[in-house]
Amino acid sequence: MTEIRQRVGAFCDRYGLRVPILQAPMAGTCPPGLAIAVAEAGGMGAGGMVRDNPERIAAWAERFRAGSSGAFQLNIWVPGPPCEDRDRVEAARAFLGRFGAPGEPGGGSSPVFRDQCEAMLAARPTAISSIMGLFEPDYVRRLHADGIAWFACATTLDEALAAQEAGADAIVAQGMEAGGHRGGFDQDAAERTQVGLVALLPRFADHLDVPVVAAGGIADGRGVAAALALGASAVQVGTALLRCPETGITKEWSAALDGLAPEATVTTRAYTGRPARAAPTPYLAAWTEAGVPRPAPYPDQRRLVDQWRRGGAGRVDKASHWAGQSAALATEEPAGAVVARMWRDASALLA
């Protein structure tokens, strides 16, 4: 217990936390109000910025700071190599026709990764976190020069070691239980490298020199205590906060999480083209039928789904129903109460 207390205490002291609980940076479902609630409860708030331009990144950080002086991280996807398989895109487009007529194509261009990185740096968060790859050395040097930590998501020890070598200050160990997108560096191999958090954490803890943050399937004090006992310095939770009023997900999505069995969650590319864990829906089930095409690559599949959401007579899910395997433990309590309860219960178990 002394070793756990020292490890957790060192992490909290470094990042200005009262409790070792980080909000997962869930793009599209992490409004500033949610991050403020987590930070005010003593944890670290978060914003997922993959779809935000520099102006929106700056506005998010400004709104957070208007409500809290606590810690927060900003997160970005590291771009992978482009896939120009137009036949696959057109096959996915044709298949989506079964859900009705599409809406108008989205206007404007996608945010530029380098511009997003500059905006995150200018926002000066406690940490900037990466998923699906590594930052360039010069950007890491600039982060550290400004006193900003780099948290790197990894799903295998090889990824974690590469991130540590590249200068990451902490590794977010993402177990296969996690809701939302898989953080693997090679997205084509993501389904083949799914390791549960109970196996992943000791492997990371035994081979890494930097702190490990546990992510995936943690939704109550038991999960927090187990992760810390297995070598984590903190935990990161996402699905556990989805039903909180500050998050503001759709009623349909919230209902899908209520009582959802772990084995009922599915790994799918049907929302964005990249593998992610979600609650089952008729839309997702349609993509598993015999003879259907593969979803288009990212970001084409995401753009197609967005277009059909603007049309399609409501037959495409209005929101991506991301869900980790502990979704049934998510409650409709305020986020601050969830964080406080998780740490209170974990502390009792570790005492």
Secondary structure, DSSP 8 states (H G I E B T S, - for coil): -HHHHHHHHHHHHHHT-SSSEEE---TTS--HHHHHHHHHTTSBEEEE-TT--HHHHHHHHHHHHHH--S-EEEEEE--------HHHHHHHHHHHGGG--------S----HHHHHHHHHHH--SEEEEESS---HHHHHHHHHTT-EEEEEESSHHHHHHHHHTT-SEEEEE-TT-SEE---S-GGGGGG----HHHHHHHHHHH-SS-EEEESS--SHHHHHHHHHTT-SEEEESGGGTTSTTT---HHHHHHHTT--GGG-EEESTTTSS-EEE---HHHHHTTSTT------TTHHHHHHHHHHTSGGG-S-SS--B--TTGGG--SS-HHHHHHHHHHHHHHHH-
